[in-house]
Amino acid sequence: MGVTKRVVYSHNFPRPKRKNWASDEIRELVSGKAVYAQVGQYEFVRIPKRLIADAMRICTVIAKPKGLEGDGVTTVTLDDCVQLPLLGVIVISRQLPVKKCKWCGCKYEATKKHFRKRNGGLDDVCKYCRRADDLVRNESFDRRLKMRAAKANQSARKYGAVGHLEASDLYAKIAEQTDENGNLLCAYSKQVLDLEGDWHIDHIKPLSKGGENTSANIVICHPKANLSKGARGVGWLAERGIDHDRLPPDMPVQKRLI
């Protein structure tokens, strides 16, 4: 089953010389001049801004795609645009091919971006599940995570903090902070972290200030970011414009870890 596309109308075209917007003039202006671009599950069609008003009378506005706010962009569904061809707007309704991961059940575009190559085709398991599985199978890495969890638990006992961390909690946190390209990102600076290198476990609300030693209160971060934060909590996050409620970053969560 394909993923239904949305059509986005913007105004990156020069204004026409004539002010009259009869249907024939609209058709003449748009024909051969619309720019099509495909990004993820969206298909963008750029046409003159003035045409948006006509489209708005016909189509139902759904939402503005993330990252395009303030660009005069309006989003409408294909089903609501049955009359747009009458205005000379060509709507492409091709469906994007998608593939369902055999392990987590998530659906992604059937491309090498989300699935590894396998036997001349694509793997049945998404890259994110494979990566998490590789981590679980790596015994030396597993020992390192157990040691890190034990160190965090030791600090928690020192401050009398509630909660206990296991290696599986760290696996889950790593998956949460891994982007769609398979990179582990610092929760604070968004820098790419090396799993085999140096990275820190940080308690968002410090243990010394009543923070809990639980998965909900920890993030994976760059050593410099952790040292900069120190024992400061939400106040340090606010100073840098980091939303405490959105930590760790809003990224795809890996469902199959161990």
NUKEGU-955964 format. One line per field, with one value per residue (C-alpha): residue number from 1; x, z, y. Coordinates in steps of 0.2 Angstrom, whole numbers, m for minus. Layout:
// NUKEGU-955964
num = (NUM; ...) $
x = (X; ...) $
z = (Z; ...) $
y = (Y; ...) $
//
This chain:
// NUKEGU-955964
num = (1; 2; 3; 4; 5; 6; 7; 8; 9; 10; 11; 12; 13; 14; 15; 16; 17; 18; 19; 20; 21; 22; 23; 24; 25; 26; 27; 28; 29; 30; 31; 32; 33; 34; 35; 36; 37; 38; 39; 40; 41; 42; 43; 44; 45; 46; 47; 48; 49; 50; 51; 52; 53; 54; 55; 56; 57; 58; 59; 60; 61; 62; 63; 64; 65; 66; 67; 68; 69; 70; 71; 72; 73; 74; 75; 76; 77; 78; 79; 80; 81; 82; 83; 84; 85; 86; 87; 88; 89; 90; 91; 92; 93; 94; 95; 96; 97; 98; 99; 100; 101; 102; 103; 104; 105; 106; 107; 108; 109; 110; 111; 112; 113; 114; 115; 116; 117; 118; 119; 120; 121; 122; 123; 124; 125; 126; 127; 128; 129; 130; 131; 132; 133; 134; 135; 136; 137; 138; 139; 140; 141; 142; 143; 144; 145; 146; 147; 148; 149; 150; 151; 152; 153; 154; 155; 156; 157; 158; 159; 160; 161; 162; 163; 164; 165; 166; 167; 168; 169; 170; 171; 172; 173; 174; 175; 176; 177; 178; 179; 180; 181; 182; 183; 184; 185; 186; 187; 188; 189; 190; 191; 192; 193; 194; 195; 196; 197; 198; 199; 200; 201; 202; 203; 204; 205; 206; 207; 208; 209; 210; 211; 212; 213; 214; 215; 216; 217; 218; 219; 220; 221; 222; 223; 224; 225; 226; 227; 228; 229; 230; 231; 232; 233; 234; 235; 236; 237; 238; 239; 240; 241; 242; 243; 244; 245; 246; 247; 248; 249; 250; 251; 252; 253; 254; 255; 256; 257; 258) $
x = (0; 7; 7; m5; 5; 0; 1; 9; 6; 19; 23; 41; 36; 36; 19; 11; 11; m8; m20; m34; m34; m46; m45; m35; m22; m20; m18; m5; 5; 6; 8; 27; 32; 26; 41; 39; 50; 48; 54; 49; 31; 27; 26; 28; 20; 25; 13; 10; 4; m12; m18; m18; m34; m43; m37; m42; m60; m60; m49; m48; m33; m25; m8; 8; 22; 36; 50; 40; 31; 31; 34; 17; 13; m4; m7; m22; m26; m27; m45; m51; m42; m54; m57; m40; m37; m51; m39; m25; m15; m8; m9; 2; m6; 7; 9; 26; 32; 33; 40; 35; 49; 48; 53; 45; 31; 35; 33; 46; 50; 57; 74; 92; 90; 79; 84; 101; 104; 102; 102; 100; 85; 81; 82; 66; 72; 74; 91; 86; 81; 97; 108; 100; 102; 120; 122; 114; 125; 141; 145; 160; 148; 135; 148; 152; 134; 132; 147; 140; 123; 132; 141; 125; 117; 132; 130; 111; 114; 126; 112; 98; 90; 75; 77; 89; 96; 99; 109; 93; 88; 103; 100; 83; 90; 103; 89; 78; 92; 97; 91; 85; 103; 108; 118; 118; 115; 119; 102; 109; 120; 114; 132; 135; 142; 154; 146; 164; 171; 167; 149; 141; 125; 117; 103; 92; 87; 103; 103; 110; 94; 82; 82; 77; 89; 77; 76; 64; 77; 93; 100; 115; 126; 143; 156; 158; 139; 138; 153; 145; 128; 136; 124; 112; 96; 81; 87; 103; 91; 80; 95; 100; 82; 81; 63; 64; 48; 55; 71; 77; 75; 60; 66; 61; 60; 67; 54; 64; 80; 84) $
z = (0; m4; 6; 1; m4; 0; m12; m6; m15; m13; m22; m28; m45; m52; m53; m70; m80; m83; m68; m75; m69; m81; m81; m98; m91; m76; m86; m97; m83; m74; m89; m90; m75; m60; m51; m43; m29; m18; 0; 11; 9; 3; m15; m18; m32; m33; m42; m41; m25; m32; m37; m19; m16; m29; m22; m5; m11; m17; m5; 13; 23; 33; 40; 36; 34; 47; 43; 30; 41; 36; 18; 12; 11; 11; 12; 5; 2; m15; m12; m10; m25; m38; m46; m47; m65; m70; m65; m75; m60; m64; m48; m48; m38; m39; m23; m14; m12; 6; 15; 32; 44; 48; 66; 72; 60; 56; 37; 28; 10; 1; m1; 4; 16; 28; 22; 19; 3; 3; m11; m25; m16; 1; 18; 26; 42; 43; 47; 64; 70; 62; 71; 88; 85; 81; 98; 107; 99; 103; 120; 123; 121; 132; 146; 144; 146; 161; 169; 164; 172; 188; 189; 188; 201; 212; 211; 214; 230; 236; 234; 240; 223; 218; 203; 196; 178; 168; 152; 143; 148; 140; 124; 123; 126; 112; 100; 105; 101; 85; 69; 53; 46; 60; 69; 88; 93; 109; 117; 120; 106; 93; 89; 82; 95; 93; 101; 103; 109; 124; 128; 145; 153; 161; 173; 166; 184; 194; 207; 220; 218; 220; 202; 199; 193; 179; 161; 160; 168; 158; 141; 131; 128; 123; 137; 134; 135; 151; 159; 154; 162; 178; 192; 184; 179; 170; 172; 161; 148; 148; 145; 129; 123; 126; 129; 144; 139; 122; 129; 122; 104; 94; 84; 78; 93; 90; 96; 95; 106; 114) $
y = (0; 17; 32; 46; 62; 80; 94; 110; 127; 141; 157; 156; 164; 182; 191; 190; 207; 207; 208; 198; 180; 171; 152; 153; 165; 154; 139; 148; 154; 137; 126; 121; 132; 122; 115; 98; 91; 76; 76; 61; 58; 75; 81; 99; 109; 127; 139; 158; 165; 172; 155; 150; 160; 150; 134; 139; 141; 123; 114; 111; 117; 103; 109; 117; 105; 106; 117; 127; 139; 157; 153; 156; 138; 130; 111; 103; 84; 77; 71; 89; 95; 87; 104; 110; 103; 115; 129; 122; 114; 97; 86; 71; 57; 44; 34; 32; 14; 9; m6; m13; m18; m37; m33; m17; m16; 2; 8; 17; 22; 7; 15; 12; 26; 15; m3; m11; m19; m38; m51; m39; m30; m23; m31; m35; m27; m8; m1; 5; m12; m20; m7; m10; m28; m26; m17; m31; m44; m35; m42; m30; m15; m24; m25; m6; m2; m12; m3; 14; 9; 2; 19; 29; 18; 20; 39; 37; 28; 42; 55; 43; 45; 34; 22; 9; 9; m7; m9; m11; 7; 13; 3; 11; 28; 26; 21; 36; 48; 39; 49; 42; 41; 30; 43; 45; 63; 73; 77; 95; 100; 88; 83; 66; 54; 40; 24; 17; 34; 45; 50; 53; 49; 64; 66; 80; 85; 82; 68; 81; 91; 77; 70; 52; 39; 33; 31; 46; 58; 53; 57; 53; 68; 75; 76; 95; 98; 88; 97; 114; 109; 103; 102; 114; 107; 115; 132; 128; 121; 136; 147; 138; 137; 118; 112; 101; 92; 87; 78; 67; 74; 70; 56; 39; 27; 10; m3; m19; m18; m34) $
//
